[in-house]
């Protein structure tokens, strides 16, 4: 349905820190590594709550699917974009899974129950939210056993 967005200049480094702080209890046995751009800021004109929702989903998936190790989150400016990357060291994705991972109701591991594995709509919703803010969400993996990185790109705010 129609989505109401409230765009404003938002520092995505601050949003990433807030999301990771909120997830620390859920991932008590995990280390979060946050890499930030020089100067520590990367501002985009976006809906802060929706960006937090996307990042929360990406970090939650990394906690759920990666068996152990640190979850790396980086924020960088790349040309006219702010890019937030969430990398895990989990099972990775095949090329077919990469093509389908943003489809509504698609679950990489169909043997997982909905109670444990989710309903398969989180990434589809996250991709739609990114597009609604003139951004893009995509995933990369070198294949099974290599982990996965999800990239959220949002337009860099114009210089003041």
N, C-alpha and C positions, 0 to 999 in steps of 0.2 A: 504494500500500500504506500501512500504518500509518506514521505519521511521529512520531518521538520529538522533542519540543520541550523545551528547557530554559529556561523563562522566568525572567528576572531583571530588575531595574531596569537599563536601558541608556540611556546618553546617545547619542541618534541623531546629534548633531553630531560626536561622537568617531568613531562608526562611519563617517559620511560622509567625514570627514577621512582615516581609515585606507583606505577604498576608493579615494579619489582618489589618495592617495600610492602605493598599489599599482598603479594604472593609468597613472601618469606615463610609465613606459617604453614602454607600448603606444601612448600618445598623445603622443609627444615633441613633435610639431608643434602640439599643441592647448593652449589655455589652459583651466584649470578655474577657474571662479568659484564660491566657496562663500559663501553668505549665511547668517548664523546669527541666532537671536533675540537680543534684548537680554539680556545676562547670559550668553550663549554656551552655554546648556544647554537640552536638550529631552529629558526622560526618559520612556520608555515601558517597560512590563514585557513583554519580548519575548525571543525567542531571538536573541542577538547574531549568531551565525554565519548564521542564516537571513536576518536583515535585511541582513547584508553580502552574502549571495548575491543577494538581490533587487537591491540597489543596484549591485552589480557587473554584473549582467545589464543593467540600465537604462543604465549608463554605457558599457558595452561596445557596446550597440546604438547609442547616440548616436555613438560613435567610428566605428562601422562604416558608418552610413547618412548621417551629416551630412558633406558634402564639406569643410567648413572652418569656422573660427570657434570661438569659445569654447563650452564646455558649462557651463551654469549649473546649479548644485545649490543649493537653498535648503532650510533646515530652519526650521519655524515651529510655534508652537502655535496651533491654530485650535479654539476652544471646548474640547471634551474630547478633542481629538486632537492628535497630533504629525503634521505633514505634511511629507514630504520630496518635493520636486519636482525632476525632472531635465528640463531644457529644452535642446533642440538647435535648430540653424538649418538643418536638413536639408530633405528633399523634402516633408515634411508628409504628412498622411493624408486621404483622402476620407472622407465619412460612412460608406460601406460598409466601408472598411478599419478605421475606428474601431470599428465594431460587431464585427468579426471578429478583431481583432489579438490577442486573448487566447485564441483557439481553438487547441487542440492541432494541430500540424502546419501551421497557416496561415502562409504567408510573403507579405508585402506584395508583394515582387518575385519571382514564381515563376520568372523566368528565371535568377536567381542559383543557382549550383551549391550543393549542401550544403556543400562544402568552404569556399566563400567566404561563403555567406549563412546558414549555420546550418541546423538541422533544423526550426525552427518550434515548438519546445517551450519555449524559455526564458521567454517571457512567460506562457505557460499555467502553468508551474511556479511562476513568481513570484507570479501571482495566487492560486494555491492556497496558497502559503506565507503570503501576507498574510492570507487568510481563516482559515487555521489559527491565526493569532495574533490573531483577532478584528478584523482590519483589512480594508483594501480597496485595490485597485490599479486605477486607471483612467487613460485617456489623453484628451488634448484636442488638437485641431488645427483651425485655421481653414481648412484645405484645402491643396491642392498648392502647394508653394513657400513655405509659411509656417512650417515647422518643426513640432515636436511637443513637448508636455510630458506627462510621466508623473508621476502623483501617487500616492504611497504614504501612506496614512493608517493610523496605529496608535493605540490608546487611550493617552492620557496617563496616566502613573503617578499614583496618588493622592498628594496632598501629604503629606509626612512629618510 
